Amino acid sequence: MKNMFSCQSENYLNMAFDSKRIARLEKPDGYGCRKGDCGDSIEMFLTISNNTIDHVNFDIDGCLNTRACANTVACLVEGKTINDAWEISPESVINFLQTLPEGETHCAELAVSTLYQALVNYQQNCQKIWKKQYQKRL
């Protein structure tokens, strides 16, 4: 019997099975939460200093493809400036993973839109510092 993961790229497998970024932060600098049409959801927590994304944590309720995409977004933006993070696209995620199944591109869209929401939240928190203390999460 053929291994079901034998046709997956090394990048896909690394991102799908890496769990070191899975964590919920109490007071992130930026927070985003999105639920896809498929029912999967991602919460993303950004730690930012000097306009640079130091670390991304996330929590998901979803499939292995969603986990691979969330990990990829985190990997692609850590160490980048806020402006550079806005350049990440679903295509960036898909290209990095190399073997995301065609019918699962919505997972990349979900991960990137969650990042964008966290970036917007960060910008709002910078404008109104008190908002960070009262953010609602799932």
N, C-alpha and C positions, 0 to 999 in steps of 0.2 A: 504494500500500500504506500502511495506517495505521500510524503509529509505535506500538510496543507500550507505550510509556510515556505516551502522550497522555492516558490516563484516570487517571493517578496525580496526586495532589496535590503541590504544591510542597514541603510538609513531607516527604512520603514520599521524593521524589526527592533532596532535600538530605540526608536521613539515610541513604538507601541508597548514595549515592555519595561521602559524606564519609569520608575515610580518615585525618584528622589525629589521631584518638584510638587508632588501631590501633598498639599497641606493648605489649611485655611488660616489666614492671618486675621487677627482681631482688628488692627488699625492699619490697613495698607495705605500707601500713598495714592494708589489708584485702584478702583474696584469695578469690575464688569461682570454681568450675569446675563446669559442669553439661553433661550431654549429654542431648539430647532424644530422645524415642521415634523421631523422624524421622531421627536420626543426626547432626544438627547439634550442634556444641558451642561453648560460649562460655567463655572465661576472662576474669575481670574483676579489675582492679587498682585499688584505691582509695588516693588520697593524701589524708590527713585532718590537719587542725590545728585546735586549739581547738574540737573537736566539730563541725567544718564540713568537708564534702567539698570539697576544693579542686579535685581533678581525678580523672577516671575514664579509665583506659586499658583496652582490651580486645583480645583476639585471638579470632578466630572461625574455625571450619571449618564453613562452611555457606552457605546461599543468600543472595540479596540481601535477602529479607524478614527473615532473622535479623540481618543487618548493620544494616538500618534500625531494627530493634527495639533492638539493643544500643546504637546511637548515640543513640536517643531516650531510653533509660534514663539514659545518661551526661548528656545535655543536661538532662534533668529534675531530676537530683540535684546537679549541680555547683553549689556555692554554698549548698546547703541543709544544715541540721543533720542529725545522725544520726537524730533522732526524726522529722523531716520526710521523710527518705528512706524510712522504713518505710511511709509513706503511699502511695508509688508502687504502682500496681497494673497488671495487664495492660490493664485498661480505660483507664487513663491513657495508656498507650502507644498503644493502638488509636485513641483519640480524637485524640491529637496527630497521628498519621500520616494520619488521615482516610480513606485508601484502602488500608489493608492488606487484601489479599484475605481473604474470609470463611474459607476453608479453611486460612489461615495464622496464625490467632490463637495457635496453639501456640508460634509464634516469640516473641510478646510474653510468654507465660507463661515460656518458657525464659529470656529476658533478665531478667525481674523476679526469677525464682527464683535466678538467678546473682547478682544484686545482693544479695538477702537473705542468700545464703550468704557473700558478701564482708562484709556488715555483721556477721554472727555471728562471722566470723573476726576482724574488727577488735575486737569486744567481748572475745573470748577473749584476743587479744593484749594488750589493756589490763589484763586480770586477771593474766596471766602474761607479762610482758615478754619473757622468754627464748624463748617459742614463735615469735615473729616470725623469729628467726634460723634456725629449723629447719623452716620450712614446706615441705611437699612440693608440687610442681606437676607438671603433665603433662610 
